[in-house]
Amino acid sequence: MEQYFRLPQDVVGHDAALLSYWDTMPAKAQLRLLESEITVSTLGELKMLAQRFGE
């Protein structure tokens, strides 16, 4: 069985502001987003998910 690991760029794309914020997020939130199929396109959306998944 082949495993596929997502990268932060798979979640937020290559937007510098989103990648910069990604680095400040709790590790728990990062991991939950990487394990999901969610993609994010705005900073507000990423902040909301970071708060929700970081709890």
N, CA, C and O atoms as a CHARMM CRD file, in Angstrom:
* protein
*
  220
    1    1 MET  N      0.84100  -1.18000   0.00000 PROA 1      0.00000
    2    1 MET  CA     0.00000   0.00000   0.00000 PROA 1      0.00000
    3    1 MET  C      0.88700   1.24300   0.00000 PROA 1      0.00000
    4    1 MET  O      1.77400   1.38000   0.84200 PROA 1      0.00000
    5    2 GLU  N      0.64600   2.12600  -0.92600 PROA 2      0.00000
    6    2 GLU  CA     1.45700   3.33100  -1.05100 PROA 2      0.00000
    7    2 GLU  C      0.91700   4.42300  -0.13100 PROA 2      0.00000
    8    2 GLU  O     -0.29000   4.65900  -0.07700 PROA 2      0.00000
    9    3 GLN  N      1.82100   5.08700   0.59300 PROA 3      0.00000
   10    3 GLN  CA     1.41500   6.17900   1.46700 PROA 3      0.00000
   11    3 GLN  C      1.76400   7.50400   0.81800 PROA 3      0.00000
   12    3 GLN  O      2.78600   7.63300   0.14500 PROA 3      0.00000
   13    4 TYR  N      0.91400   8.47300   1.02600 PROA 4      0.00000
   14    4 TYR  CA     1.14500   9.80300   0.49100 PROA 4      0.00000
   15    4 TYR  C      1.10600  10.78700   1.65200 PROA 4      0.00000
   16    4 TYR  O      0.12000  10.84900   2.38600 PROA 4      0.00000
   17    5 PHE  N      2.16300  11.54500   1.81300 PROA 5      0.00000
   18    5 PHE  CA     2.22500  12.52500   2.88200 PROA 5      0.00000
   19    5 PHE  C      2.06600  13.91600   2.30200 PROA 5      0.00000
   20    5 PHE  O      2.77700  14.29600   1.37200 PROA 5      0.00000
   21    6 ARG  N      1.12800  14.67600   2.85600 PROA 6      0.00000
   22    6 ARG  CA     0.90500  16.04300   2.38900 PROA 6      0.00000
   23    6 ARG  C      1.92100  16.98800   3.01600 PROA 6      0.00000
   24    6 ARG  O      2.39800  16.76800   4.12900 PROA 6      0.00000
   25    7 LEU  N      2.23000  18.02000   2.28900 PROA 7      0.00000
   26    7 LEU  CA     3.11900  19.08100   2.74900 PROA 7      0.00000
   27    7 LEU  C      2.28200  20.31500   3.06400 PROA 7      0.00000
   28    7 LEU  O      1.14000  20.40900   2.61600 PROA 7      0.00000
   29    8 PRO  N      2.82700  21.26900   3.83000 PROA 8      0.00000
   30    8 PRO  CA     2.08600  22.50900   4.07600 PROA 8      0.00000
   31    8 PRO  C      1.60700  23.17000   2.78200 PROA 8      0.00000
   32    8 PRO  O      0.52000  23.74600   2.74700 PROA 8      0.00000
   33    9 GLN  N      2.41200  23.08900   1.72200 PROA 9      0.00000
   34    9 GLN  CA     2.02300  23.68500   0.43700 PROA 9      0.00000
   35    9 GLN  C      0.78700  23.00700  -0.14600 PROA 9      0.00000
   36    9 GLN  O      0.06100  23.61800  -0.93000 PROA 9      0.00000
   37   10 ASP  N      0.54000  21.75700   0.22500 PROA 10     0.00000
   38   10 ASP  CA    -0.65900  21.06100  -0.23500 PROA 10     0.00000
   39   10 ASP  C     -1.91100  21.61000   0.45200 PROA 10     0.00000
   40   10 ASP  O     -3.01800  21.48300  -0.07100 PROA 10     0.00000
   41   11 VAL  N     -1.73100  22.22000   1.62300 PROA 11     0.00000
   42   11 VAL  CA    -2.85200  22.79000   2.36700 PROA 11     0.00000
   43   11 VAL  C     -3.06900  24.25400   1.99300 PROA 11     0.00000
   44   11 VAL  O     -4.19800  24.66300   1.72300 PROA 11     0.00000
   45   12 VAL  N     -1.98700  25.04900   1.97600 PROA 12     0.00000
   46   12 VAL  CA    -2.11800  26.50500   1.78100 PROA 12     0.00000
   47   12 VAL  C     -1.59700  27.00500   0.44500 PROA 12     0.00000
   48   12 VAL  O     -1.68200  28.20100   0.16300 PROA 12     0.00000
   49   13 GLY  N     -1.06600  26.12700  -0.37600 PROA 13     0.00000
   50   13 GLY  CA    -0.50000  26.57900  -1.64700 PROA 13     0.00000
   51   13 GLY  C      0.86000  27.22500  -1.43000 PROA 13     0.00000
   52   13 GLY  O      1.56900  26.88500  -0.48300 PROA 13     0.00000
   53   14 HSD  N      1.22200  28.14700  -2.30000 PROA 14     0.00000
   54   14 HSD  CA     2.55000  28.76600  -2.21500 PROA 14     0.00000
   55   14 HSD  C      2.47200  30.23400  -1.80600 PROA 14     0.00000
   56   14 HSD  O      3.41100  30.99500  -2.03700 PROA 14     0.00000
   57   15 ASP  N      1.35700  30.63000  -1.20000 PROA 15     0.00000
   58   15 ASP  CA     1.17300  32.00300  -0.73900 PROA 15     0.00000
   59   15 ASP  C      2.09000  32.26500   0.46000 PROA 15     0.00000
   60   15 ASP  O      2.00200  31.56900   1.47200 PROA 15     0.00000
   61   16 ALA  N      2.96100  33.26000   0.34900 PROA 16     0.00000
   62   16 ALA  CA     3.95300  33.53600   1.39600 PROA 16     0.00000
   63   16 ALA  C      3.30200  33.87600   2.73400 PROA 16     0.00000
   64   16 ALA  O      3.78800  33.44800   3.78100 PROA 16     0.00000
   65   17 ALA  N      2.21600  34.63700   2.71400 PROA 17     0.00000
   66   17 ALA  CA     1.54900  35.01800   3.96400 PROA 17     0.00000
   67   17 ALA  C      0.95400  33.79700   4.66400 PROA 17     0.00000
   68   17 ALA  O      1.03800  33.67400   5.88600 PROA 17     0.00000
   69   18 LEU  N      0.35700  32.90200   3.88800 PROA 18     0.00000
   70   18 LEU  CA    -0.23500  31.69800   4.47900 PROA 18     0.00000
   71   18 LEU  C      0.84600  30.76500   5.01500 PROA 18     0.00000
   72   18 LEU  O      0.68800  30.18500   6.08900 PROA 18     0.00000
   73   19 LEU  N      1.93000  30.62000   4.28000 PROA 19     0.00000
   74   19 LEU  CA     3.02700  29.76300   4.74800 PROA 19     0.00000
   75   19 LEU  C      3.67400  30.34400   6.00200 PROA 19     0.00000
   76   19 LEU  O      4.07000  29.59900   6.89800 PROA 19     0.00000
   77   20 SER  N      3.78100  31.66300   6.06700 PROA 20     0.00000
   78   20 SER  CA     4.34900  32.32000   7.24200 PROA 20     0.00000
   79   20 SER  C      3.46000  32.07700   8.46200 PROA 20     0.00000
   80   20 SER  O      3.95800  31.77600   9.54600 PROA 20     0.00000
   81   21 TYR  N      2.15400  32.20800   8.28300 PROA 21     0.00000
   82   21 TYR  CA     1.23300  31.95500   9.39600 PROA 21     0.00000
   83   21 TYR  C      1.25600  30.47900   9.78300 PROA 21     0.00000
   84   21 TYR  O      1.15300  30.15000  10.96400 PROA 21     0.00000
   85   22 TRP  N      1.38800  29.60100   8.81500 PROA 22     0.00000
   86   22 TRP  CA     1.45500  28.15400   9.07600 PROA 22     0.00000
   87   22 TRP  C      2.54300  27.85800  10.11000 PROA 22     0.00000
   88   22 TRP  O      2.35400  27.02800  10.99800 PROA 22     0.00000
   89   23 ASP  N      3.67700  28.54000   9.98700 PROA 23     0.00000
   90   23 ASP  CA     4.79800  28.30400  10.89900 PROA 23     0.00000
   91   23 ASP  C      4.48800  28.70300  12.33700 PROA 23     0.00000
   92   23 ASP  O      5.17700  28.25800  13.25500 PROA 23     0.00000
   93   24 THR  N      3.47200  29.52800  12.55300 PROA 24     0.00000
   94   24 THR  CA     3.12400  29.97000  13.90700 PROA 24     0.00000
   95   24 THR  C      1.99000  29.15200  14.51500 PROA 24     0.00000
   96   24 THR  O      1.65600  29.32500  15.68700 PROA 24     0.00000
   97   25 MET  N      1.40200  28.26800  13.72500 PROA 25     0.00000
   98   25 MET  CA     0.25800  27.48900  14.20200 PROA 25     0.00000
   99   25 MET  C      0.69000  26.39000  15.16700 PROA 25     0.00000
  100   25 MET  O      1.81400  25.89300  15.08900 PROA 25     0.00000
  101   26 PRO  N     -0.22000  26.00900  16.08900 PROA 26     0.00000
  102   26 PRO  CA     0.08200  24.87500  16.97500 PROA 26     0.00000
  103   26 PRO  C      0.32000  23.60100  16.15600 PROA 26     0.00000
  104   26 PRO  O     -0.32700  23.37900  15.13300 PROA 26     0.00000
  105   27 ALA  N      1.24100  22.78300  16.61300 PROA 27     0.00000
  106   27 ALA  CA     1.57900  21.54900  15.89900 PROA 27     0.00000
  107   27 ALA  C      0.35900  20.64700  15.73200 PROA 27     0.00000
  108   27 ALA  O      0.21100  19.98700  14.70400 PROA 27     0.00000
  109   28 LYS  N     -0.50700  20.61700  16.73100 PROA 28     0.00000
  110   28 LYS  CA    -1.71400  19.77900  16.65400 PROA 28     0.00000
  111   28 LYS  C     -2.58900  20.21200  15.48000 PROA 28     0.00000
  112   28 LYS  O     -3.10800  19.37100  14.74600 PROA 28     0.00000
  113   29 ALA  N     -2.75200  21.51200  15.30700 PROA 29     0.00000
  114   29 ALA  CA    -3.56700  22.02900  14.20200 PROA 29     0.00000
  115   29 ALA  C     -2.91500  21.71400  12.86100 PROA 29     0.00000
  116   29 ALA  O     -3.59500  21.33100  11.90900 PROA 29     0.00000
  117   30 GLN  N     -1.59200  21.87600  12.78700 PROA 30     0.00000
  118   30 GLN  CA    -0.88000  21.56000  11.54600 PROA 30     0.00000
  119   30 GLN  C     -1.09000  20.09700  11.17500 PROA 30     0.00000
  120   30 GLN  O     -1.40400  19.78200  10.02800 PROA 30     0.00000
  121   31 LEU  N     -0.91700  19.21500  12.13500 PROA 31     0.00000
  122   31 LEU  CA    -1.04500  17.78000  11.87700 PROA 31     0.00000
  123   31 LEU  C     -2.45700  17.41900  11.42300 PROA 31     0.00000
  124   31 LEU  O     -2.63000  16.64600  10.48100 PROA 31     0.00000
  125   32 ARG  N     -3.45700  17.97200  12.08500 PROA 32     0.00000
  126   32 ARG  CA    -4.84000  17.66200  11.70300 PROA 32     0.00000
  127   32 ARG  C     -5.14800  18.15000  10.29500 PROA 32     0.00000
  128   32 ARG  O     -5.86500  17.47800   9.55300 PROA 32     0.00000
  129   33 LEU  N     -4.61500  19.31400   9.91300 PROA 33     0.00000
  130   33 LEU  CA    -4.83300  19.80700   8.55200 PROA 33     0.00000
  131   33 LEU  C     -4.08900  18.95300   7.53200 PROA 33     0.00000
  132   33 LEU  O     -4.61300  18.68100   6.45200 PROA 33     0.00000
  133   34 LEU  N     -2.87300  18.52700   7.86600 PROA 34     0.00000
  134   34 LEU  CA    -2.10600  17.68100   6.94800 PROA 34     0.00000
  135   34 LEU  C     -2.78100  16.32700   6.75100 PROA 34     0.00000
  136   34 LEU  O     -2.72000  15.75200   5.66400 PROA 34     0.00000
  137   35 GLU  N     -3.42200  15.82100   7.79800 PROA 35     0.00000
  138   35 GLU  CA    -4.08700  14.52200   7.71000 PROA 35     0.00000
  139   35 GLU  C     -5.43900  14.60200   7.00000 PROA 35     0.00000
  140   35 GLU  O     -5.97700  13.58200   6.57100 PROA 35     0.00000
  141   36 SER  N     -5.98100  15.80000   6.87700 PROA 36     0.00000
  142   36 SER  CA    -7.28100  15.97500   6.23000 PROA 36     0.00000
  143   36 SER  C     -7.08900  16.18600   4.73000 PROA 36     0.00000
  144   36 SER  O     -5.97100  16.15500   4.21700 PROA 36     0.00000
  145   37 GLU  N     -8.20000  16.39900   4.04900 PROA 37     0.00000
  146   37 GLU  CA    -8.14000  16.72800   2.61900 PROA 37     0.00000
  147   37 GLU  C     -8.45600  18.20500   2.39800 PROA 37     0.00000
  148   37 GLU  O     -8.73400  18.62500   1.27400 PROA 37     0.00000
  149   38 ILE  N     -8.41200  18.98500   3.47000 PROA 38     0.00000
  150   38 ILE  CA    -8.76000  20.41000   3.42000 PROA 38     0.00000
  151   38 ILE  C     -7.66200  21.20400   2.72400 PROA 38     0.00000
  152   38 ILE  O     -6.47500  20.96100   2.93900 PROA 38     0.00000
  153   39 THR  N     -8.06900  22.15000   1.89300 PROA 39     0.00000
  154   39 THR  CA    -7.14800  23.14100   1.33600 PROA 39     0.00000
  155   39 THR  C     -7.67400  24.51900   1.71900 PROA 39     0.00000
  156   39 THR  O     -8.88300  24.71700   1.83800 PROA 39     0.00000
  157   40 VAL  N     -6.77500  25.45700   1.90700 PROA 40     0.00000
  158   40 VAL  CA    -7.11100  26.78300   2.40600 PROA 40     0.00000
  159   40 VAL  C     -6.62700  27.82500   1.41000 PROA 40     0.00000
  160   40 VAL  O     -5.54600  27.68900   0.83700 PROA 40     0.00000
  161   41 SER  N     -7.43400  28.87300   1.20400 PROA 41     0.00000
  162   41 SER  CA    -7.02700  29.89900   0.24300 PROA 41     0.00000
  163   41 SER  C     -6.94800  31.30000   0.83500 PROA 41     0.00000
  164   41 SER  O     -6.45100  32.21600   0.17900 PROA 41     0.00000
  165   42 THR  N     -7.43500  31.48900   2.07800 PROA 42     0.00000
  166   42 THR  CA    -7.36000  32.81900   2.69000 PROA 42     0.00000
  167   42 THR  C     -6.78100  32.72300   4.09400 PROA 42     0.00000
  168   42 THR  O     -6.85800  31.68000   4.74400 PROA 42     0.00000
  169   43 LEU  N     -6.20300  33.82200   4.54800 PROA 43     0.00000
  170   43 LEU  CA    -5.61300  33.85900   5.88600 PROA 43     0.00000
  171   43 LEU  C     -6.69000  33.70800   6.95800 PROA 43     0.00000
  172   43 LEU  O     -6.47300  33.02900   7.96200 PROA 43     0.00000
  173   44 GLY  N     -7.83800  34.32800   6.75400 PROA 44     0.00000
  174   44 GLY  CA    -8.92900  34.20700   7.72200 PROA 44     0.00000
  175   44 GLY  C     -9.38500  32.76900   7.88900 PROA 44     0.00000
  176   44 GLY  O     -9.64400  32.30800   9.00100 PROA 44     0.00000
  177   45 GLU  N     -9.47900  32.07900   6.78600 PROA 45     0.00000
  178   45 GLU  CA    -9.87400  30.66800   6.80500 PROA 45     0.00000
  179   45 GLU  C     -8.83200  29.83400   7.56000 PROA 45     0.00000
  180   45 GLU  O     -9.18600  28.96500   8.35700 PROA 45     0.00000
  181   46 LEU  N     -7.56500  30.10100   7.30900 PROA 46     0.00000
  182   46 LEU  CA    -6.49600  29.35900   7.97700 PROA 46     0.00000
  183   46 LEU  C     -6.49700  29.63800   9.47800 PROA 46     0.00000
  184   46 LEU  O     -6.31300  28.71800  10.27600 PROA 46     0.00000
  185   47 LYS  N     -6.70200  30.89500   9.87100 PROA 47     0.00000
  186   47 LYS  CA    -6.74700  31.24400  11.29800 PROA 47     0.00000
  187   47 LYS  C     -7.91000  30.54700  11.98800 PROA 47     0.00000
  188   47 LYS  O     -7.76000  30.05300  13.10600 PROA 47     0.00000
  189   48 MET  N     -9.07000  30.50000  11.33100 PROA 48     0.00000
  190   48 MET  CA   -10.23800  29.84100  11.90400 PROA 48     0.00000
  191   48 MET  C     -9.96500  28.34800  12.10600 PROA 48     0.00000
  192   48 MET  O    -10.27100  27.79700  13.16300 PROA 48     0.00000
  193   49 LEU  N     -9.39300  27.70000  11.10000 PROA 49     0.00000
  194   49 LEU  CA    -9.09600  26.27100  11.21400 PROA 49     0.00000
  195   49 LEU  C     -8.01000  26.01100  12.24800 PROA 49     0.00000
  196   49 LEU  O     -8.06900  25.01200  12.96400 PROA 49     0.00000
  197   50 ALA  N     -7.02400  26.89100  12.33600 PROA 50     0.00000
  198   50 ALA  CA    -5.95900  26.73900  13.33200 PROA 50     0.00000
  199   50 ALA  C     -6.54400  26.79000  14.73300 PROA 50     0.00000
  200   50 ALA  O     -6.15700  26.01200  15.60500 PROA 50     0.00000
  201   51 GLN  N     -7.47600  27.70700  14.94500 PROA 51     0.00000
  202   51 GLN  CA    -8.11200  27.82100  16.25600 PROA 51     0.00000
  203   51 GLN  C     -8.95400  26.58400  16.54800 PROA 51     0.00000
  204   51 GLN  O     -8.89400  26.03100  17.64600 PROA 51     0.00000
  205   52 ARG  N     -9.73500  26.15500  15.57000 PROA 52     0.00000
  206   52 ARG  CA   -10.62200  25.00300  15.76700 PROA 52     0.00000
  207   52 ARG  C     -9.82700  23.71500  15.98300 PROA 52     0.00000
  208   52 ARG  O    -10.14000  22.94200  16.88800 PROA 52     0.00000
  209   53 PHE  N     -8.81200  23.47900  15.16800 PROA 53     0.00000
  210   53 PHE  CA    -8.04800  22.23400  15.26600 PROA 53     0.00000
  211   53 PHE  C     -6.98700  22.27200  16.35400 PROA 53     0.00000
  212   53 PHE  O     -6.48900  21.22100  16.75800 PROA 53     0.00000
  213   54 GLY  N     -6.63000  23.45400  16.83600 PROA 54     0.00000
  214   54 GLY  CA    -5.59700  23.56300  17.86100 PROA 54     0.00000
  215   54 GLY  C     -6.10800  23.32100  19.26700 PROA 54     0.00000
  216   54 GLY  O     -5.32400  23.24600  20.21300 PROA 54     0.00000
  217   55 GLU  N     -7.42800  23.20000  19.41000 PROA 55     0.00000
  218   55 GLU  CA    -8.01800  23.01100  20.74400 PROA 55     0.00000
  219   55 GLU  C     -7.86400  21.59800  21.23700 PROA 55     0.00000
  220   55 GLU  O     -8.30700  21.27700  22.34000 PROA 55     0.00000
